Amino acid sequence: MKIAVVALGGNALQKKGEKLSISSQVKVLDQALECILDLLKEEYKIIITHGNAIQVGNILIRVEEALGKAYNLPLEVCVAESEGEMGYLIEQTLQNKLTQHHKKHAVISLLTQVIVDKHDPYFHRATKPIGPWYTKEQAELLQKKGQEMKEIEKGKFRRVVPSPRPVKIDDVKIIQKLLKEDVIVIAAGGGGIPVYEHQGKLKGIAAVIDKDLASACLAKDLKADLFLILTGVNKVALNYGKSNQKNLSTLTIGEAKQYMQEGHFPEGSMGPKIEAAINFLKHGGKKVIITSPARVAKALKGKEGTVIKK
């Protein structure tokens, strides 16, 4: 049984410059999920994960606007809501696509609890960007209201929240059973719902786990053959966005670590993807590909994307 974990990034799910809506997400998903057909041709059992930074940020805005009118929702419950929202959109869009191509695969979306360490030092510093972009003036106003903001790109700010490292996926045995039944599983959406173990019980905790790190954890636990990270660029690059940008077709773990130390892969963009790739490969993973959804077919043949190996 060949297993592929496919991580759909937020940049792969939102058309640049287009205002986010349910219909716009479905439109982008319809194109992005074409790659699942390419993987089915290669006879992979498939798990799809996805980002939720924009969605969970918008849920928090609704919660804050409704204070005093509706009950409050802690951050981890907002993550669960975004996982349900995105899971539904991906599940239905993919079901329709499979029907259109006469493929008889069931699709299921699983609300996934991801176990973290309550004492993880990342709880004490907010690093995960969520929600919409803000100007400097807007960010300053939000900071006065107690929200932690960070300049992600020059002059562009986002809200940031704690992002602990995932320890293990609570529902991995269920996912394994579903894969054996030839079911395409949507799991660990938005990094999964962060929970911790306390006296034999699971409890939710306010945070957002990075989607790529959770996907790597899931791929490791499932002993996946392929970890496919889909984003808005075709290849990983050095000096991204500069006149001396250099696209990379291959990377080793050693090279990836070196380039990270040199600052080529920022924390708010490519950094977590590279870290996730390294984590997966260090724990027995075989192959990681980073590319855009439109380039998957060529990437599987070694003609596109960035392949990361040991």
C-alpha positions as CSV (number, residue, x, y, z in Angstrom):
1,M,0.0,0.0,0.0
2,K,1.6,3.3,-1.2
3,I,0.6,6.3,0.9
4,A,0.8,9.9,0.0
5,V,0.1,12.8,2.4
6,V,-0.9,15.9,0.4
7,A,-0.7,19.2,2.3
8,L,-2.7,21.9,0.6
9,G,-1.3,25.3,1.6
10,G,-3.2,28.5,2.1
11,N,-1.4,30.1,-0.9
12,A,-2.5,27.2,-3.0
13,L,-6.2,27.7,-2.0
14,Q,-6.6,31.4,-2.5
15,K,-6.2,33.2,-5.8
16,K,-3.8,36.2,-5.3
17,G,-5.7,39.5,-5.1
18,E,-9.1,37.9,-4.9
19,K,-11.4,38.5,-2.0
20,L,-12.0,35.3,0.0
21,S,-15.5,33.8,-0.1
22,I,-17.0,30.3,-0.1
23,S,-17.5,30.4,-3.9
24,S,-14.0,31.7,-4.5
25,Q,-12.6,28.8,-2.4
26,V,-14.6,26.2,-4.2
27,K,-13.4,27.6,-7.5
28,V,-9.7,27.4,-6.5
29,L,-10.2,24.0,-4.9
30,D,-11.7,22.6,-8.1
31,Q,-8.4,23.4,-9.9
32,A,-6.1,22.5,-7.0
33,L,-7.7,19.0,-6.5
34,E,-6.9,18.0,-10.1
35,C,-3.6,16.7,-8.6
36,I,-5.5,14.0,-6.7
37,L,-6.3,12.4,-10.0
38,D,-2.6,12.3,-10.8
39,L,-1.9,10.6,-7.5
40,L,-4.7,8.0,-8.1
41,K,-3.1,7.1,-11.4
42,E,0.1,6.3,-9.5
43,E,-2.1,4.1,-7.2
44,Y,-1.5,6.1,-4.0
45,K,-3.7,5.9,-0.9
46,I,-4.3,9.6,-0.2
47,I,-4.6,11.7,2.9
48,I,-5.3,15.4,2.3
49,T,-4.4,18.1,4.9
50,H,-5.0,21.8,4.5
51,G,-4.2,25.2,5.8
52,N,-6.7,27.4,7.7
53,A,-4.9,30.6,8.6
54,I,-7.3,32.9,6.7
55,Q,-10.4,31.0,7.7
56,V,-9.6,30.7,11.4
57,G,-8.7,34.4,11.5
58,N,-12.1,35.3,10.0
59,I,-13.8,33.1,12.5
60,L,-12.1,35.0,15.3
61,I,-13.2,38.3,13.8
62,R,-16.8,37.0,13.9
63,V,-16.4,35.9,17.5
64,E,-14.9,39.2,18.6
65,E,-17.7,41.2,16.8
66,A,-20.4,39.0,18.4
67,L,-19.1,39.3,22.0
68,G,-22.1,39.9,24.3
69,K,-24.5,38.6,21.6
70,A,-23.3,35.0,21.3
71,Y,-21.2,32.8,23.5
72,N,-17.4,33.1,23.2
73,L,-15.3,30.4,21.4
74,P,-11.8,29.6,22.5
75,L,-9.1,29.4,19.8
76,E,-9.0,25.6,19.6
77,V,-12.8,25.5,19.0
78,C,-12.3,28.1,16.2
79,V,-9.7,25.7,14.7
80,A,-12.3,22.9,14.9
81,E,-14.9,25.1,13.1
82,S,-12.4,26.0,10.3
83,E,-11.5,22.3,10.0
84,G,-15.2,21.5,9.5
85,E,-15.7,24.3,7.0
86,M,-12.7,23.5,4.9
87,G,-13.2,19.8,5.2
88,Y,-16.7,20.1,3.8
89,L,-15.6,22.2,0.9
90,I,-12.7,19.9,0.0
91,E,-14.8,16.8,0.5
92,Q,-17.7,17.9,-1.7
93,T,-15.5,19.4,-4.4
94,L,-13.4,16.3,-4.6
95,Q,-16.5,14.0,-4.6
96,N,-17.9,15.9,-7.6
97,K,-14.5,15.8,-9.4
98,L,-14.2,12.0,-8.9
99,T,-17.8,11.4,-10.1
100,Q,-17.0,13.5,-13.2
101,H,-14.0,11.3,-13.9
102,H,-15.9,8.1,-13.1
103,K,-13.7,7.3,-10.0
104,K,-15.3,5.3,-7.3
105,H,-13.4,6.4,-4.2
106,A,-15.2,7.5,-1.1
107,V,-14.1,10.7,0.6
108,I,-14.4,11.5,4.2
109,S,-13.4,14.5,6.3
110,L,-12.2,13.7,9.9
111,L,-12.1,16.3,12.7
112,T,-8.6,15.5,13.9
113,Q,-7.2,16.0,17.4
114,V,-3.4,16.6,17.5
115,I,-1.6,16.1,20.7
116,V,0.8,18.8,21.9
117,D,3.0,19.2,24.9
118,K,1.3,21.7,27.3
119,H,4.8,22.9,28.4
120,D,6.0,23.5,24.9
121,P,8.0,26.8,24.9
122,Y,6.2,27.9,21.8
123,F,3.1,28.5,23.9
124,H,5.0,31.5,25.3
125,R,5.7,33.2,22.0
126,A,3.2,33.9,19.2
127,T,4.6,32.9,15.9
128,K,1.7,31.6,13.7
129,P,0.2,34.3,11.4
130,I,-3.6,34.0,11.0
131,G,-6.4,36.1,9.5
132,P,-6.3,38.9,7.0
133,W,-3.5,41.3,6.2
134,Y,-3.4,44.8,7.9
135,T,-1.6,48.1,7.3
136,K,0.7,49.5,10.0
137,E,-2.0,51.8,11.2
138,Q,-4.6,49.0,11.5
139,A,-2.1,46.8,13.3
140,E,-1.3,49.5,15.8
141,L,-5.0,49.9,16.6
142,L,-5.4,46.1,17.1
143,Q,-2.4,46.0,19.3
144,K,-4.0,48.5,21.6
145,K,-6.9,46.1,21.9
146,G,-4.6,43.4,23.1
147,Q,-4.0,41.5,19.9
148,E,-0.4,40.5,19.0
149,M,0.6,41.6,15.6
150,K,3.7,40.9,13.4
151,E,5.1,42.5,10.3
152,I,5.2,39.5,7.9
153,E,6.2,41.5,4.8
154,K,7.3,45.1,4.6
155,G,4.4,47.3,5.6
156,K,2.0,44.3,5.9
157,F,1.0,42.9,9.3
158,R,-1.0,39.9,10.5
159,R,-2.3,38.7,13.8
160,V,0.0,36.0,15.4
161,V,-0.9,33.3,17.9
162,P,1.0,30.5,19.8
163,S,1.9,27.5,17.6
164,P,3.2,24.5,19.5
165,R,4.9,21.6,17.8
166,P,2.7,18.5,17.2
167,V,3.7,15.4,19.2
168,K,1.4,12.8,17.7
169,I,-1.9,12.4,15.8
170,D,-4.6,11.0,18.1
171,D,-6.7,9.5,15.2
172,V,-4.0,7.8,13.2
173,K,-5.4,4.2,13.7
174,I,-8.7,5.3,12.3
175,I,-7.1,6.9,9.3
176,Q,-5.1,3.7,8.6
177,K,-8.3,1.7,8.6
178,L,-10.0,4.1,6.2
179,L,-7.0,4.0,3.8
180,K,-7.2,0.2,3.7
181,E,-10.9,0.6,2.6
182,D,-9.7,2.8,-0.3
183,V,-11.2,5.9,1.3
184,I,-9.6,9.3,0.6
185,V,-9.2,11.0,4.0
186,I,-9.2,14.7,4.8
187,A,-7.4,15.0,8.1
188,A,-5.4,17.3,10.4
189,G,-6.9,20.4,8.7
190,G,-5.4,23.6,9.8
191,G,-2.8,21.6,11.7
192,G,-5.5,19.8,13.6
193,I,-7.3,20.6,16.9
194,P,-4.6,21.2,19.6
195,V,-5.1,19.0,22.6
196,Y,-3.0,17.8,25.5
197,E,-3.1,14.7,27.7
198,H,-4.0,15.2,31.4
199,Q,-4.6,12.4,33.8
200,G,-5.7,10.1,31.0
201,K,-8.0,12.6,29.3
202,L,-7.6,14.9,26.4
203,K,-8.2,18.6,26.8
204,G,-8.2,21.4,24.2
205,I,-5.7,24.2,24.5
206,A,-5.7,27.7,22.8
207,A,-3.3,27.5,19.8
208,V,-3.0,26.9,16.1
209,I,-0.6,24.1,15.0
210,D,1.3,24.7,11.8
211,K,-0.3,22.7,9.0
212,D,2.9,21.5,7.5
213,L,4.4,20.3,10.8
214,A,1.2,18.5,11.6
215,S,1.2,17.0,8.1
216,A,4.8,15.8,8.6
217,C,3.8,14.2,11.9
218,L,0.9,12.5,10.2
219,A,3.0,11.3,7.3
220,K,5.6,10.0,9.8
221,D,3.0,8.1,11.9
222,L,1.5,6.6,8.7
223,K,4.9,5.7,7.3
224,A,3.9,7.5,4.1
225,D,5.9,7.0,0.9
226,L,5.4,10.5,-0.3
227,F,4.9,13.8,1.5
228,L,3.6,16.3,-1.1
229,I,3.5,20.0,0.0
230,L,1.5,22.2,-2.3
231,T,1.9,25.9,-2.2
232,G,1.8,29.0,-4.5
233,V,5.2,28.5,-6.1
234,N,6.4,25.8,-8.5
235,K,9.8,25.4,-6.8
236,V,11.6,26.3,-3.6
237,A,14.0,29.2,-4.2
238,L,17.0,30.9,-2.8
239,N,16.8,34.7,-2.6
240,Y,13.1,34.5,-3.3
241,G,11.6,37.6,-5.0
242,K,15.0,39.1,-5.7
243,S,16.9,39.7,-8.9
244,N,19.3,36.8,-8.1
245,Q,16.5,34.3,-7.2
246,K,17.6,30.7,-7.8
247,N,15.1,27.9,-8.1
248,L,16.0,24.5,-6.7
249,S,15.1,21.2,-8.3
250,T,16.6,19.1,-5.5
251,L,17.6,19.5,-1.9
252,T,19.3,17.3,0.7
253,I,18.5,17.6,4.4
254,G,22.0,19.1,5.0
255,E,21.5,21.7,2.3
256,A,18.0,22.6,3.6
257,K,19.4,23.1,7.1
258,Q,22.2,25.3,5.7
259,Y,19.9,27.5,3.7
260,M,17.5,27.9,6.6
261,Q,20.4,29.1,8.8
262,E,21.3,31.6,6.0
263,G,17.7,33.0,6.2
264,H,16.5,31.9,2.8
265,F,13.3,30.3,4.2
266,P,11.4,32.8,6.4
267,E,9.4,31.6,9.4
268,G,6.2,33.1,8.0
269,S,6.4,31.4,4.6
270,M,8.7,28.6,3.3
271,G,10.4,28.0,6.7
272,P,7.7,25.6,8.2
273,K,7.5,23.7,4.9
274,I,11.3,23.0,4.9
275,E,11.2,22.2,8.7
276,A,8.3,19.8,8.1
277,A,10.2,18.1,5.2
278,I,13.3,17.7,7.4
279,N,11.2,16.2,10.3
280,F,9.6,13.7,8.0
281,L,12.8,12.5,6.4
282,K,14.7,12.3,9.7
283,H,12.0,10.0,11.0
284,G,12.1,7.4,8.2
285,G,10.3,9.3,5.4
286,K,11.4,8.6,1.9
287,K,10.5,11.6,-0.3
288,V,9.2,15.1,-0.1
289,I,8.0,17.2,-3.1
290,I,7.2,20.9,-2.8
291,T,5.4,22.5,-5.7
292,S,2.2,24.1,-6.9
293,P,-1.0,22.0,-7.6
294,A,-0.8,22.6,-11.3
295,R,2.7,21.1,-11.5
296,V,2.1,17.8,-9.6
297,A,1.8,15.5,-12.6
298,K,5.3,16.7,-13.9
299,A,6.7,16.7,-10.3
300,L,5.8,13.0,-9.9
301,K,7.9,12.3,-13.0
302,G,10.8,14.4,-11.7
303,K,10.3,17.2,-14.2
304,E,9.0,20.0,-11.9
305,G,8.9,21.0,-8.3
306,T,11.6,20.6,-5.6
307,V,12.4,17.1,-4.4
308,I,13.9,16.8,-0.9
309,K,15.7,13.6,0.1
310,K,18.1,12.5,2.7
